[in-house]
């Protein structure tokens, strides 16, 4: 993964940029979150394609979840899945990232985030059964 | 030498398909379409004993009198199908594997291109060039 600092800076600017363009008339607050989430979605899809290039075939959903929880999570967040540290507005991109990753592996889901106690963040992944 | 290369999305429609002698294009389209069934069979749990073994490369899907069809499925359920002429010296298995590897690498690059929307047909020149190199020499 490329330098963490570079992405943090970019992410900061993305959020400010999207909100600024919203201020100049366009749309209300909800749309900003959607835009950021969609950006994360697309990036998540691309990331998954790159990461699963060399891994073995996933037999079932359990394999996919194991991959997401271990390899994908540690590569993206450089941390184990149960400790994570983020800020409120900045969650949209990350939720989209997870949703994009799952979608490219064939799992339709809705990802929401809650911050109950700082610096912890909980992602809730609701999977639609097909 | 590969005579036809196709990239099929997970919803089973073609993202990219190209064949070399232009007059047989329809025949190759049909071949690729019928090979999708074989791919599904190999991937599903039924064929577990035979091929799967956690590998992305599926191997020979089926041979006909003039050519052989090889398959490869990525973890994002995108399928690559390659039709190879049997008449010239049979390409060895690892050569086919390396061709699929190159395809997969180029496909990953296309996916990561922010101007590409997943699900659209592939128009990338780099991808085209890579496929051309495979069809001309079969390296």
HADDOCK unambig.tbl for C-alpha pairs under 7 A between the chains (distance, minus, plus):
assign (segid A and resid 46 and name CA) (segid B and resid 111 and name CA) 5.54 0.50 0.50
assign (segid A and resid 46 and name CA) (segid B and resid 112 and name CA) 4.81 0.50 0.50
assign (segid A and resid 49 and name CA) (segid B and resid 76 and name CA) 6.92 0.50 0.50
assign (segid A and resid 49 and name CA) (segid B and resid 108 and name CA) 5.92 0.50 0.50
assign (segid A and resid 50 and name CA) (segid B and resid 108 and name CA) 5.99 0.50 0.50
assign (segid A and resid 52 and name CA) (segid B and resid 75 and name CA) 6.20 0.50 0.50
assign (segid A and resid 56 and name CA) (segid B and resid 54 and name CA) 4.79 0.50 0.50
assign (segid A and resid 56 and name CA) (segid B and resid 55 and name CA) 5.41 0.50 0.50
assign (segid A and resid 56 and name CA) (segid B and resid 56 and name CA) 6.61 0.50 0.50
assign (segid A and resid 57 and name CA) (segid B and resid 54 and name CA) 4.54 0.50 0.50
assign (segid A and resid 57 and name CA) (segid B and resid 55 and name CA) 5.59 0.50 0.50
assign (segid A and resid 57 and name CA) (segid B and resid 56 and name CA) 5.83 0.50 0.50
assign (segid A and resid 57 and name CA) (segid B and resid 75 and name CA) 5.86 0.50 0.50
assign (segid A and resid 58 and name CA) (segid B and resid 75 and name CA) 6.68 0.50 0.50
assign (segid A and resid 104 and name CA) (segid B and resid 76 and name CA) 5.42 0.50 0.50
assign (segid A and resid 105 and name CA) (segid B and resid 75 and name CA) 6.51 0.50 0.50
assign (segid A and resid 105 and name CA) (segid B and resid 76 and name CA) 4.71 0.50 0.50
assign (segid A and resid 106 and name CA) (segid B and resid 76 and name CA) 6.78 0.50 0.50
